[in-house]
Amino acid sequence: MTAPQPKEAARIVTHTVRPQPAGQTTPRQEQLAWHIAELASRPAPLDGQAVEMAVNRIIENTAVALAAVNRAPVCAARAQALCFPREGGANILGLPQGRLVDCGWAAWANATAVRELDFHDSFFSRDSSHPGDTIAPLIAVAQQCELPGEDLLRGILVAYEIQIGLVKGIALNPYRIDHVAHLGPAVAAGLGAMLRLPAEIIYQAVQQAAHVSIGTRQARKGTISSWKACAPGHVGKAAIEAIDRAMRGETSPSPIWEGDYGIIAVLLGGPDQVCHVPLPAPGLPCRAILETYPKEHSAGYHGQAIIDLAFRMRPRITDLEHIERIELRTKRLTHVVMGAGSGDPEKWDPAATRETLDHSAMFQFARALVDGEWHHERSYDPARIADPAFVALWRKVVTVEDDEWNRRFDDPPPLEKDHGARAVITYEDGRVIEGELPVANCHPRGARPWTRADYERKLRLLTEDLATEPERERFLDVAHGLAMLPAGKLRSLTVTLPADRVADGPRGLFDRAGDNGSG
């Protein structure tokens, strides 16, 4: 069931995954979970470029998490985590290094902060993902277990490899399953690699994590709630618990993907579905992180190029009030996830949640066209959004699925995909202004591909009113030297904010333990 593909036989092995007929059992050595466990458990060199990118991703995650430090979902997640202090535990971003909590709860709080602004890396193939969601749980466990920086980097690169392999091979969106379903097994595999666990333990943990990571796409449909930010932290915490459980000798539902009652047969196409998951050949480094791309704007990835396109076209566009219609011709995924094809009237609603607006291509093009900038707070200011002139323009914007853009996105390999759109702006007097942009400016194929300096600038910009300069630069020094950081020093991979910059969170059930309900 495993065969190398001719073009990439030297580096990639593509694993064929199909549901087993009732009454039959797929041998363990042919199961996807076992292939993942073998990859995570076997020694392999670390690729220098991949390590550099992993450090970039840590810097980016830290930047966007700190920028979100006082948003409601982040405050709530942090308040929950603080109910589980642990000596020798893990940091919560923004709090002092000595204020430690259990690693599972640190993962929950930090991953929620990373995800809240929809402002970190992305990857698209057969499905979509934010592979950077794997990082917070790995850092938390590495801190609590006092691992060296090299082991953390190994875990991150394995987690990215598994996440990206699953996204390339197993589509979730056509079956309305949320993309965090691939996050759980990726985190479990990364944890196993980082902790240098045997394949048997990783195999059980990967299956447990896959089993409990399933959620529906309703998390990203209609009125999008704060759960969108919390979902990766929930899954990362579940993966940590799966590793702990497997280390104690417990087993998990098996085979989780191939079973006749398993994920593929029941949720992802049925008993005749066949999937193909590419993973590195034995002994070769994990480099899939180099296929991911950053975000310059705090918005869903399908809007990144659309925002840049609005900026580019803005000097040519006058008399906004006399525009009759703005048509964004784009790929199906943009149209149905963030566009008119979603069928969600909330995507034109000035009273919609921020989570809904950052998944509205129509809002993003109109806002960027009016403002000439994109800011993670100002662009979502309710007063500006409710301005009648802006609402009138916004409601003239629609997306249209375009076969040519579908071809430009569906057919090429990940880094060659075109994510953008062609804007056709029609005025009341019949004038038409058109423009298109295939990828965002910061994309590896974009006008200004990002380097380490851009990630550092993002951190400085997003924390200029939060962190002190010495603390920010101390963190960057730690990140730069992560590969050489000795065991027990990973708790320095954080940023402490002044106490008056971090808001308290609301109280809940966990705060009431022991107070007889009187608190």
Order of alpha helices (4+ residues) and beta strands (2+ residues): beta-beta-alpha-alpha-alpha-beta-alpha-beta-beta-alpha-alpha-alpha-alpha-alpha-alpha-beta-alpha-beta-alpha-alpha-alpha-alpha-alpha-beta-alpha-beta-beta-alpha-alpha
